[in-house]
């Protein structure tokens, strides 16, 4: 009876056109030149993981001489990080399915090279382990293309593939190369703070401070001291000299968010600083030359404020040298899907959960929502859902209550041919323990307020201190 096993001829070169592989399948194999023509690195190992044969491509990728590799442990010849991450050959496993992984090696020039590694066992005709074969492919070009593709839709913490976002991303390098003032506009929650920091990090000032001040967070009397600093005795309670935030940003970038809330009296002082780059702390006649790049942001219509005489026209002209506008999320199309999945992955890592995605109905509801709170609100919705999801997929019941109300669900349910009366209702179960219900209430309030903790506290009827204590108690990042 003719055997169904055909003779195996492995190809490789040592000094001649034949090579004796002792112990491999208990036979002797001819190794002609064919293997050296294969554009994939190939190595044959014995049952102990020692190298028996390598081809020319393997030598080219690793930079090693074939003769010096023979008899070495594979990990010493290949110098691959996968050797320490569960390689079955290193673990002395005799029976395993062929594997394929992306890994890194260090070549003989000490350069890290990304590779695609495959390892498979070799069995004799009587089904006994005779050795292993491994192949390696240089995937540097693939890795570079992947990196380029990812950069095309991300910058700092901003993510998007819509034409509006790609336009913003393309402008950053040229903007970062100058020191001109930048005005960033956009609705609340669109990522203005993130964009400001991205401009700073892309510039030559990246190694210097990035100082942020929210013009709407402090009363006028404190804001002036916060911006320009004060000297001891300048006012009641000024017990020591204090540098202002502008001085702290020296050689870096100074970011004023909510510039539309800056009082008119301080608009004059800011304009003066922009003209001569010199600050005068309260109570001092000695100025300080601050080398800073000024970036401002607002969700307000500054042109209308100029007409209403609540914002100085000359200050607007001085700030509006470079204008970047971030579109609302509802106008960014497929970016909602991209951001939804990005935040899901981020939250699953943060909360150590293994959620695979969203159900189709849940995804429809999210896509149909108008997101008045923009990206910040989407992030809060995903974080809320991940907190309360105990399944592989996020369902409608895991979304904040306001997303599943009838006026929002109606068009979605109709398109899905689901009767409105069967729409899920968000309720706090009587059997639910108080801590769980309280956390759910806080998350609901944060999502409804688009992450504004002051508004969320008012919704719940709590003081700000009580609200902060409770979100710390439940480890919530709003």
Secondary structure, DSSP 8 states (H G I E B T S, - for coil): ---S---------SSSS----TTGGGS-----GGGGGSSSEEEEE-TTSBEEEE-HHHHHHHT--HHHHTTSBHHHHH-BGGGGTT-TTTTT-SS---EEEEEEEE-TTS-EEEEEEEEEEEE-TTS-EEEEEEEEEE-HHHHHHHHHHHHTTEETTEE--SHHHHHHHHHHHHHHTS---EEEE--TTS-HHHHHHHHHHHSTTTTS-EEEEETTSS-HHHHHHHHHEE-TTSSTT--S-EE-HHHHTTTSEEEEESGGGS-HHHHHHHHHHHHH-EE--BT----EE---EEEEEESS-HHHHHHTTSS-HHHHHHHTTEEEE---GGGSTTHHHHHHHHHHHHHHHHHT----EE-HHHHHHHHH---TTHHHHHHHHHHHHHHH--SSEE-GGGS-GGGGSHHHHHHHHHHTT--GGGS------TTS-HHHHHHHHHHHHHHHTTT-HHHHHHHHT--HHHHHHHHHHTT---
